[in-house]
Amino acid sequence: MSAGGAHIAALLLFAALSVFMTWPLASQLHTHLPGHMGDNVVFLWNFWLLRQALESPDVAFLTTDAVFHPVGTSLVLHTHSLLNALPGATLFGRFTPVAAVNLTVLIAGALNGFSTYLLTFRLTTDRWASLLAGSFFASSPVFTAHLLGHFNYYTAWPLVLFVIALWHARETKHWRAACVAGVLLAAVAYADYYYFVYAMVLALLLCAQRASGLDLVPYQPRRTKLDAVLLGVAAAAGAVAGAVYASGGFVWYVGGTRISLTTGNNVRALAAAALVWWLWRRRRLTPAFTHGDGAWLVYGRVLLVMCVTCAALLGPLIGHALALWRAGQYVTHGTVWRNLHPGLDPAALVLGNPFNSLWGEEVRAAYAALGMHIDVDPAWLSVAPLVLILTRRDWLPQAVAREWLLIVGIFAIWALGPYLSVFGLETGLPLPQILLRYVPVASNARVPGHAMVLVSLGTAVLLSCAMNRTPMFRQRALVGIGAMVMLLDFTSIPVATTRLTMPALYDRLGALPPGAVLDVPFGILDGAGVDGRFEPRVLYFQTGHGKPITGGYVSRLSPAVKQAFQQSALMRHLMRLSAGQPSGETIDSGRAVEELRRRWKVRYLVLHDEDASSEVRLFVERLPLRLIAQEDGRRLYTLD
């Protein structure tokens, strides 16, 4: 078979794998979305909004008043997933938005595997090893977790293609190759913010590694008295931490000084630090600077050309982001040490696949017992790939394998988060990721566990390197057995899906004259939290009636937008009642309707009886409104 024919066959194989791993999605293309009602609807709304923007010159995409009307909001920091939404609005424009989202998900699954196949084939020139590596990456539990609603993280193929282009640019040092890498870097940015941050770090890492000669070299550990001291410190500190936990802590008074040991955080951190240091002294490989080519300026030019090309293609995003920054509305997170997002628990490496169709329930029970979350802790790499890697030691002499082993190590430490937690125990040991809170751009990539995508990709590369060293007569048998065991472990079908049904009430609302819609219960929601109560399905209903809504949900919401709603006594009252809290506001019904008309431009109100409390229903029923329609637990009113 020719090279082109082999690549086409591989693509078809990964397309079939995508359909299998997401089943029954392919049979529910027009009616269901993967996951449960929540973030998945946000991506459907993204597709709908981009279609509106392409069809009408009066509709913008990066700024909109379709939500949070009439204040509006910027979508620069929103997870807009433009790389998927654009073909969803053009190439798949004849399909419903639901079908368009599902098609991009299926295509992303196929391209995740195929792009990894191309990367590993370029590094090893071994088709069978590359097929196994691509299958491992495409079916990894890290994507199963994201399939439940985070479709931006499910779209990893632009990141893999960028790695291929970056590798080529580093090898050739040519400006054209750097331009191609820049184009793909922009594609990564339009796919997902986190992956863009990882791509930038990876570019700096790979170029610095080649220039400096950073490598992993054999290391012979030597036992000294320090090893015994470290183990003694770890044991003693661990014993003290256990005593603190069992007793609730101690408080001493020495003279006039109060000494307290009530949480055990410090002694746990000391025990963990001593144990990690002891383990580090037992390492068999160690980072060392060997003979790099020293071409810092050359690689600097490659990175510069890549970044300039990327910036030119990201012009609209950069322009809007700068405008937000100048206005003081660029949303970022504070640098509070103890409130950082936790990272992965290494226990996930041994507990098993929490999404497995056969034994996933038992693994999820173990996760729950340890306080772990399957949506952020899916670090399971399966037994078969690790056995194939660890039992084939002859891959270590390959320079590319050692380079990717270093990448795996760096991003694994990143994924562990700001503090080390093992089997649900918070050791309190700070890790390097804690410093990223002070790095611009990287600080907004606040969930460290998402770095697991590069750990999985690096493991796929190491798997291909290990299989590349296997004799041909054994390789195909190992690939077949490894693939079957791996797919048995990774299979999580049937995938959870949600059926979407548009109530007839919204068809009637869509036929009414233009005007904004207030959905009650009412709330404004973003990644930092919710004021009031907002149900994401309201975004799906908006794709049916097509009118702007007063509430909304975006990933990052400007403080000015939140302030505009909080300054209104009426909106504060409505949000507190919707959240089930006492309001403390006295609102006149007639003036409330007048404010909704004039200030908030509301023409229609939809009361969701099944979600509203008795206080919310009573408030709405006292308003001088005209009932238009009532069905399926919803009432449609007009303020006219």
N, C-alpha and C positions, 0 to 999 in steps of 0.2 A: 504494500500500500504506500502511495506517495505521502510526503510530509503533509501536504494540504489535506488529503483525504483522511489521514490519521487525526488531524486536528478537528476536522468536521465531525468525525465519528466520536471524538472525545466530547465535543460540544453537545451532541445529541445524547450522549450518555449522562452528562451532567444535567441536561434538561429533564430527562426521565427521573434522575435522582431528586431534582427539585420538586417535581410533581409528587413523588413518593413521600418525601420527608414532610410535605405540607398537606397531605391528604386529610380530609376530603375537599380542600379548598378548590381544586380544579373542577370539581363537580358542582360547586356552589358559587361560581364565578360572579353571577349577577345578583346574588341574594344575601351573601354573608361576607363578613370581614374576619380576618384572624384575630384571636384574642377576645377579651370581654369588653363591654362597652366602657370606653374611657379614652386613652390616648390614641387608639386606633382611629377614632372618629375625627381627631384633629387632622390627620393626614388626608382623610377623605375631604375635609373642609378645605385643606390646602389646594387639592386638585380642583375643587369647585371654584375657589376664588381666582385661581390662575386662568381658568376658562373664562370667567367674567371679565378679567383684565384684558385678555386677548380679543374678546368679542366686542368690547366697548372702549373707546378712547377715554371715556370719563371715569373709568375704574382703574385705580392703581393697584399694585401688588405689594410693594415694600412698605407702603403706608395705606391704611384702610380705615374707613368708618363703618364697615360692614358689621364690626363688633365694637362694643363700648361706644355706641352711637349716642350723641353726635360728637363726642370728644375725639374718638378715633385713637389709633395707636400705630406705632412703627412696628414692622415685622422683621427688622434687621436681626434682632436677637431671638426671634422666634424660630422654632424648628420647622422651617418652611419646606425643606426637602425639595428644592427647586429641580435638582437633577432628575428626580422621579416625576415631579409634577408637570414638567415641561412635556415629556412624551405622553404623559397621561392626558394633557390638554390638547395635544396636536396629533401625534401618531395614533393614539387610542381615543381621539376626540369623538368618534362615532359611538363609542361605548358609554354606558352609564359611568358616573364617577366611581361607583363601587367596583364595577368590572375593571376599570382602568387601574385602580389601586391594586387589585388582586393580580392583574397581569404584570405590573411592575414588581410585585413581590415574587412571583414565580420566576420572572426573568432574572431578578437579583440573585435568587438561590442558584440558578444555573450558572450565572456569571461568576459568583463567588468561587465555585469549584473550578470553572474553566480558566479563570485568571490565575488561580493558584497552580493549576496544571501548566500553564504557559511559563510562570515564574520558575517552577522547579525544573521544567524541561530545559529552560535556558541555562540553569545552573548545573544540571547533571546530564542532559541529553538522553535521559532514560525515560521512555514513554510509560512503561509499567509502573515504575516508581512514582512518576508524576501523576498518573491516574489515581494511585492510592493516596498520595498527598492531597490532591484536589478533593477527593471524596471525604477524607478526614476533615479538611477545613470546612467544606460546605455543609457537612452534617453535624458539626460540633455543637454541643449544648449551648455555647455562648450565643449562637444564632437562634436556637429553639426558644431561649428566653426572650430575645428581642422580637421574635415572630408574634408574641402575644400582644404587641401594640406599638413597639418602638421600631417602625419600619426604616427609619434613618440608620439605625445601627445594623439592621439586617442588610443594608446596601454597602457591603465592604469591598466590592470588586473595584471601584475607582482607586481605593487605597492600594490594592495589590498591583493594579496596572501602573500606578505611580511608582511603586517600588521597582518594577521592571524598567521603566523609563529612567529613573534615577540611577539605577545600576548601570545602564548603558551610558548615561551621561558621565558618570564617574569614570568609567573605563575609557571612553573615547575622548573625554575632556573637550568636546566640540560644542559650539554655541547652538547648533541646530538641535542636538540631542537635549541640551539644557532647555531650549524653548519647548520641546515636546513634554519634558518633565514639568515645566511651568503650566502648560495647558492642563495636564492631568492633575496637578496640584489644585488648580482652580476648580476642576470637576469634583475633587474631594471636598473642597470647601462648600460647593453647592449641594453636596450630598449630606455632609454632617460636620458640625463644628469640632467635635472631639477628634474625629479622624483627621481633620485638617491639622490640629495641634500635634497629633502623633506623627503625621507625615513630615511636618517641619522638624520635629525632634529627630526623626529617623534620618532626614537629609543631613542635618548637622553631624549626627553621630557617624554615619557612613563615611562622609568626607573627612572628618577629623580622624577616624580610625585609619584610613588609607594614608593620610599625610603623616600621622604620628607613629604608625606601626603598632598600634595597640593590638595585642593578641593574647590568647590564652595559652600558656606554656605549662608543661608538667611541673609539678611541685611535690617535693618529698617532705611530708610533715615530720617534725622532730618533737619528741616528747620531752618536756622540761618540767620543772617544778611549777611553772606558771599554769600548766594544765590542771594540776591538782588544786592549785589555789582557786582557779576559776570555777571548778566543779564544787569546791567547798563553799565559795561565796554564793553560787546559784542555789545550793542545797539549803544553806542557812537563811538566805533571803526568802526562799520559797517556804520554809518552815514558819518564819515570822509572818509572811503573808497569809498562810493558812490559819495561824492562830488569830490574826486580826479578823479574818473572815468568820471564824467560828465564834469568837467572843463579841464581835461588834466593835472592836477597837479599844485602844488604851489612851489614857490621858494622865500625864505626870506633871507635877509642879516641883521645879527645882529652884528654891529660893522664891523669887517673884516671877520666874519665867514659866510659861505654860508650854508643855511639849505634848503634842497630840499625834496619835497614829490611829486614825479612825477609818480610813478607806483602804490603806495598803497599796495605793497606787505607786508610791515611790519604791517600796521594797519589791513589788512585782516587777517594776521596770528594771531594778538592779539585778534581780534574778534572771530576767530575760536577757539583759545585756551580757551578763557573764556567760550564759549558756550559748548565745549567738557567737560570742567571741571564741568560746571553746570549739564550737562547730567550725568556725572559720579557720581555726588552726589545724583542722583535720582535712582541709581541702586537698584535692589531687591536682587541680588546675588553678592557676593564679593569673590575674591580669598583669601584663608586662609590656613595656614599650620595646619593640624589636627594631627592625630596620624599615621605617616608613620611607616613602619617596620624598617627603618634605615639600611637596608642591602645594603649600598653603595658598599662595596667590592664585594658582591655577584653579584649585577647587573653590576658592573664594569667588572667582569670576563665574564659574559654573553655577554656584548658588545665587549670585547676583542676577545673572540672566534668567534663571528659573524664577526668582522672586519678582523681577520686573514684569515678566510675561504673565505670571499669575496675577499680579496687582492690576495689570491692564484689563484682564478679563473679569476681575472682581470689582471693577470701578463703581458700579451701582451700589454694591454693598458697602464698600469703603466710604463712598461719599455720604451715604445715609448714616453710617456709624460715626463719622466725624461730626456730622450735624448734631447727632444725639450727644456726643461728648462735649461739644461747645455749649450746648444748651444745658449741660449738667444732668442729662437724663439717661446716660449710659449706665445700664444696670449691671452691677457686679456684686460679689458676695464679700461680706466682712471677713476679717482675718482673726476670728475668735478661735483660739487654739482648741478648746474642748468641744466646740460645736462643729468641727469639720465632719464631712461625710465619711463614714467608715469604709474601709477597703475590704478586700476578699479575705476570707478565713482559709488558711492552708488546709484545714480539715476537709474542704471541698475536694481536694485532690485524692482523697482516699475513701470518701463516703459513697461515691457512686453517682450515677446520673439521676438527678431528681425528676427528669421528664420521661424516663423510660416507661414504655408501655406495660412492662411486666412487673418490674420491682420498684418503679418510681415512687409509689405510695409510701413504702417503707423508708426510702431515702428522704422523702419530704418530711416524714415524721421525725427523723434524726435531725434534719435541718431545724425544724421547729423547736425541738428539745434544746438545741444549742443556741437558739436565738439568731439563726442565719436566715437569709432571705434568698429564695431561688431566683428572684429577678436580678439580683446584683452579685450573687455568689456562685454562678455556674462555672467553676474552675475545673470541672472534671475533664480529663484528657483521654480517658479510657485505658484499659489495661493493654490491649493488643498493640497500639502504636508505641507505648512506652517499653514494652517487652522487646519489640523489634529494634528500637533505638538502643536500649541499654545492653542487649546481648550482642550487638554488632559493633564492637569497639574500633574496628578498622576505619570507621568514618572520621574519627578525630584528626588524622593527618591531613584531611582536606581543609584548606584555608577557609573556604566558604562556609564549611560546617562550623568551624570554631567562631567565625564572625557571627553567624546566626545564633550560636549558643550564647554569645555575649549579649546579643540583642534580646534573646529570651530572658536572660537574667535581669537585664535592666528594666524591661517592661513588667516582669513579674514582681520586682520590688515596687515599682510604681503602682501596680494593681493592689498590693497589700495595704495601701492607704497611709494615712498619717500616723497611725499607731498600730502596733502588732497585736492581733487577736488570734488565739489558737484554740480551737475546739470551744468557741464561745467565751473563752476567758480573755478579758482585756488585760494585757500585760502592762500597758502604759508605756511601752518602749517606743519612743518617737522614731519615725522612719523618714527617709529623704523626701518623700512626697509632701510632707508637711510644709516644705519651703516653697512649693509651687504656688502657694497662696499669695506670694509676693512677686510673682513673675507675671507681667502683663500678658494678655491673651490666654496664656495657659491657666490663669487663675479661674477663668470661667468654665474650664473643664473640671468640674468639681467632684464628679463621681469617679474615684480612682479605679473601680472594678472594670470600667469599660476598656482599660488598657489590656485586658485579657485577650482582646482580638488579635493583638500582635504576638502574644504568647502562643496562641493557637496557630497563627501563621508561621511563626518560627519553628514550632513543633512539626508542622507539616513539611517545612524545608529540611529539618533534621531527619525526618522519616524518609524522605526521598534520598538524602545522602546515604543513610544506612542501607536502604534497599539497593542503591546503585552499586554498592560493593558486594552484593550477593551474586554468586554464580547464576547464569541464566537458567540452568536446569532446576534450581531451587527457587529462583526469584518468583516465577509465575505462580508456583504453588503457595509460597508465602504471601504473595499479594492477594490471591484468591481467599486463603484462609483468614488473613488479617482483615480483608474487606468485609467478609461475612460476620466475623466476630464483632468488628467495629460497628457495623450497621445494626446488628442485633442490640448492641449496647446503646447506640445513639437514637434508635427509632423511638419516636414519641407519638405515633399515630394512634387514634385519630386526633389531630390537632384541634384545640378548642376554637370554635368559631361562633360568631354572633350574627343572628339573622336580623336584617334591617328591614323594617316595614314602615312606610310612610302613611300616617293616619290621614284619612280623607279630609279631616279638618284643615290640614295644612294645604291641601290642594285648593280648598275653598279660599283660604287666606291668600294664597298666591294669585288668585283671580281678582282680588279686591284692589282698589286704587292704591298707589304708592304710600308708604308711611312706615315708620319704625315700629318694632314689636318689642313689648316688654313681657318677658317670660317670668312668671311667679310660681315657685320661689325664685328669688333674684340673687345674683351674686357675680362677683368678678374674680376670676381664677387665673393664677399663673404658677410657674414652677416653685415659687417661694411660699405659696399658700393660697387660701381663699378667704375673701370677705363675703359673708353671707353664704349662699348655697347656689352652686351652678352645676347643672347636670350636663355632661358632654353631649348627650344625645340631642340637646337643643341645637348644636351645630349641624347635626345631620338633618334635623327638621328645617333648618335654614336653607339647606341645599334644595329643599322642596318648595318653600314659599318665596325664596329669593329676596326677602326684604331685610334691611339692616336690623340688628337687635341691640338692645340697650346693654345687656351683660356681655360676657364673652370669656374666652380661654385662650391664652397664648403662653409660650414658654417663659418669656421675660416681659413684664409689664412696667412701663415707665412710672416712676413715683408720681409724676404730674397727673397721670390718668387716675391713679388711685386717689390722689388728693382731691381731684375734681368731684369724684363720687362721695368721698367722705365729708366734704364740705357741705353737702346737701342734707338737711335734716330729714327730708323725705327718704332719700336713698339710704341714709344711715338706719332709719327706722325699718325700712323694708329689708335691708340686709340682716339686721339683728333678729327680726322676726323670722326670717327665712332660715337662720342658723339655729333657731330655737333658743335665743337669748332674750332676756328682758330688754325692752327698747329704752324706756325712760323718756321717750319723745311724745309730745301731744300733737297730732297731725289732724288738721281740719280736712274733711273729705273733699269739699269743694275746691279748696286751695290746692290740695294734692293733685287733683285732675288738671287744674289750670297750669300747675308747674310741669306736669308730665307733658302737656300739650306744648307749652311755649318754650320751656328751657330744654327739655329732653326730646322734643319733637316726636313724642310717642303718639301713634294713632290707633294701635291695636294692643290689647293685653290678652295673654293666654294664661289662664290659671290651671296648673297641673294639680288636680285635686289629690292624686295618689301620693304626691311628694310634699304637699303643703300641710302645715300644721293647722289646727283649728284657729289659732290666732291670725295666721296669714289669710286663711279663707274668710274669716270674719272681717278683716281689714278691707279685702277686695270687695266683698259683698256690700259694704257700706259706701263704696265709691259710686257716684252717679254715672254709671256706665250702661251701655246698651248691649244686651246679650245677642250675639249673631248665631252662634252654633254651639252645641254641646254634644260630645260623644266620647266614648272610651276614656272616661275619667278626666276630660279636659273641657274647659269652657273658653270660648273665644268672644271677647268683648271689643267694642269700638268706643273710642273716646269722643267721637263726633256727636 
